[in-house]
Amino acid sequence: MTEKTFETKIKKFLEAEGCYCRKIWGGGMQKAGLPDLFICCNGFFLAIEVKSDKGRPSELQLYELDQIKKSGGTGLVLYPKDFDSFKELIRQMKEGDGFAMEFQPGRLL
């Protein structure tokens, strides 16, 4: 699955779940390394760097995600293989009780 195809799938899911989601376009006056998607769901902030199966985040992208985590948000790199776990994270955010803010591929903490 290409990164663009996967990103579209993520955005459609988030829209169906009633989450705010905006794509960040690179280049121009934009700061390098910002995550692809910024999301707010039930008052929780997430930033996602979308990758294809074989994609890898740059050091700058990882740095930006780490800064988001340090400020109390959720920042993650999302691969197609982890989409089901991501959907569960979103559903837990919508329920609002007792979910973990930490996302790990293949499982939630």
Secondary structure as GFF3:
##gff-version 3
##sequence-region A 1 109
A	DSSP	alpha_helix	3	16	.	.	.	ID=ss1
A	DSSP	beta_strand	20	23	.	.	.	ID=ss2
A	DSSP	beta_strand	37	41	.	.	.	ID=ss3
A	DSSP	beta_strand	44	50	.	.	.	ID=ss4
A	DSSP	alpha_helix	59	70	.	.	.	ID=ss5
A	DSSP	beta_strand	74	78	.	.	.	ID=ss6
A	DSSP	three_ten_helix	80	82	.	.	.	ID=ss7
A	DSSP	alpha_helix	83	95	.	.	.	ID=ss8
A	DSSP	beta_strand	103	104	.	.	.	ID=ss9
A	DSSP	beta_strand	107	108	.	.	.	ID=ss10
###
